Amino acid sequence: MNGEDKRQSVRVDSRIMFAVHHVSKDDFVRIKQDLDNGISLYERPELSNIRTFVGARAALERLKERDADMADFLRHMDAKLNVLLKKVDYNPSLLDKLTLQEVNIAGNGLAFWSTKKYVRGNLLEFYIVFPADNTFIACFGEVVECQPEKAGKEDRQRVSCHFKLIMEKDREEIIQYNFKQQGLALQRRRLEGT
């Protein structure tokens, strides 16, 4: 295993904002062709409001460093506007699909728990938001393994996927996030040990 493979295989279990949905082979081929022709994964219409949301959040974080009161005021205004927009727009957005859940993630793939049934070979699109800095990642993967488990009253499965289509900058974001999470875990262990 070379150095880059080792970096990509660093895995962490983390609670992140996450959504997943099945993608047909035809849609996947079309999106891959668009990417090969220089059209970013993020230029699709279905991602427009998430890009706006994440961009606004990132701008507010930068503003917070210079003027915390103004950033706080604008954050409240943004929340109020979102509430008002939800009252007039009844179509669920991608933001409504994101839920905080446990995901095992690495630069080369991820695994998640689901009550929905998937099978080996399914193509899936993932939406990932790292809560600490509002990093948004859209990528595609293929199911490589499903392990069923009985959890309480509901049947669920651990769905393991390998990334098939991911922007390299997004892969690097995942790798850096994982290194940061591992560093925080080591700090906690040291503090608990003293």
Secondary structure, DSSP 4 states (H G I P E B T S, - for coil): --HHHHHHT--EEEEEEEEEEEE-HHHHHHHHHHHHTT--GGGSGGGHHHHHHHHHHHHHHHHHHH-HHHHHHHHHHHHHHHHHHHHH--S--HHHH-EEEEEEEETTEEEEEESS---TT-EEEEEEEETTTTEEEEEEEEEEEEEEEEETTEEEEEEEEEEEE--HHHHHHHHHHHHHHHHHHHHHHHHHH-
